[in-house]
Amino acid sequence: MTAHPLLYDPDCGFCRVCVAVVLTWDRHGRLRPVPGADLESWQLVLPDGTVRAGGDAFAPLFRLLPGGAPLARLADRFPEASARGYRWVADRRSAFGRPLPAAARRWADRVISESARESR
């Protein structure tokens, strides 16, 4: 199975930690982290080449993760809430990232690096 590219902002510590948490959840290796440049939001590339971004990517992402089906149904049922919630957090990512210890960012970098290496 080909891993789905998950594009993220590599310069954002909070973003890297969030991607690492998702990759840890992704026990079947369905995602491939890809650092992106000048992204307004994270992006998930679907098998047909469709790109879903921000809150619109929640439902397809959750469907790829073990046990994520209930969250995918919620995101499908409330797409506007998903988009608004994502945007609210994304607009404050630097504030959320500030209190993250350097060890958390190092952990995230290791998880992302290992996942990227495994998905090649």
C-alpha positions as CSV (number, residue, x, y, z in Angstrom):
1,M,0.0,0.0,0.0
2,T,1.3,3.5,-0.9
3,A,1.5,5.9,2.1
4,H,-0.6,9.0,1.9
5,P,1.5,12.2,1.9
6,L,0.8,14.4,4.9
7,L,2.3,17.8,4.3
8,Y,3.1,20.0,7.3
9,D,5.1,23.1,8.3
10,P,8.5,21.9,9.3
11,D,9.4,25.3,10.9
12,C,6.5,25.0,13.4
13,G,7.3,23.0,16.6
14,F,3.6,22.7,17.5
15,C,2.9,21.4,14.0
16,R,5.7,18.8,14.2
17,V,4.5,17.5,17.5
18,C,0.9,17.2,16.2
19,V,2.2,15.3,13.1
20,A,4.3,13.0,15.4
21,V,1.2,12.2,17.5
22,V,-0.8,11.3,14.4
23,L,2.1,9.2,13.1
24,T,2.3,7.4,16.4
25,W,-1.4,6.6,16.0
26,D,-0.7,5.4,12.4
27,R,0.4,1.9,13.4
28,H,-0.2,0.6,9.8
29,G,2.1,3.1,8.1
30,R,-0.6,4.7,6.0
31,L,0.8,8.2,6.2
32,R,4.1,9.6,4.9
33,P,5.2,12.9,6.5
34,V,6.3,15.5,3.9
35,P,7.7,18.9,5.0
36,G,6.0,21.6,3.0
37,A,6.8,25.2,2.3
38,D,4.5,28.2,2.7
39,L,1.6,26.1,3.8
40,E,-1.4,27.9,5.3
41,S,-2.5,24.5,6.8
42,W,-1.5,20.9,6.8
43,Q,-2.5,18.9,3.7
44,L,-3.4,15.2,3.1
45,V,-3.1,13.8,-0.4
46,L,-5.7,11.1,-1.2
47,P,-5.1,8.2,-3.5
48,D,-6.8,9.9,-6.4
49,G,-4.6,12.9,-6.0
50,T,-7.2,15.1,-4.3
51,V,-5.7,17.3,-1.7
52,R,-7.7,18.0,1.5
53,A,-6.4,20.7,3.8
54,G,-7.0,22.0,7.3
55,G,-10.3,20.8,8.9
56,D,-11.4,19.3,5.6
57,A,-8.6,16.7,6.0
58,F,-9.8,15.4,9.4
59,A,-12.4,12.9,8.1
60,P,-10.2,11.2,5.5
61,L,-7.3,11.2,8.0
62,F,-9.3,9.6,10.8
63,R,-10.5,6.9,8.3
64,L,-6.9,5.9,7.8
65,L,-6.1,5.5,11.5
66,P,-7.0,2.5,13.7
67,G,-10.1,3.3,15.7
68,G,-10.6,6.6,13.9
69,A,-13.9,5.8,12.3
70,P,-16.0,7.5,15.0
71,L,-14.0,10.7,14.7
72,A,-14.2,10.6,10.9
73,R,-18.0,10.4,11.2
74,L,-18.0,13.4,13.5
75,A,-15.8,15.4,11.1
76,D,-18.1,14.4,8.2
77,R,-21.2,15.3,10.2
78,F,-19.8,18.7,11.4
79,P,-17.5,19.9,8.6
80,E,-17.9,23.6,9.5
81,A,-17.0,22.9,13.1
82,S,-14.0,20.9,12.0
83,A,-12.8,23.7,9.7
84,R,-13.4,26.4,12.4
85,G,-11.7,24.4,15.1
86,Y,-8.7,23.7,12.9
87,R,-8.4,27.3,11.9
88,W,-8.7,28.5,15.5
89,V,-5.8,26.2,16.6
90,A,-3.7,27.0,13.5
91,D,-4.0,30.7,14.1
92,R,-2.6,30.2,17.6
93,R,0.0,27.6,16.8
94,S,2.9,29.7,17.9
95,A,1.2,30.3,21.3
96,F,0.6,26.6,21.7
97,G,4.1,25.8,20.6
98,R,5.9,28.2,23.0
99,P,5.4,26.1,26.1
100,L,6.4,22.9,24.4
101,P,9.7,21.7,25.9
102,A,12.6,21.2,23.5
103,A,12.4,17.5,24.4
104,A,8.9,17.3,22.9
105,R,10.2,18.9,19.6
106,R,13.2,16.5,19.5
107,W,10.8,13.5,20.1
108,A,8.6,14.8,17.2
109,D,11.5,15.2,14.9
110,R,12.6,11.6,15.7
111,V,9.1,10.2,15.0
112,I,8.8,12.1,11.8
113,S,12.3,11.1,10.6
114,E,11.7,7.4,11.4
115,S,8.3,7.5,9.7
116,A,9.6,9.2,6.6
117,R,12.4,6.7,6.4
118,E,10.0,3.7,6.8
119,S,7.6,4.9,4.1
120,R,10.2,5.1,1.4
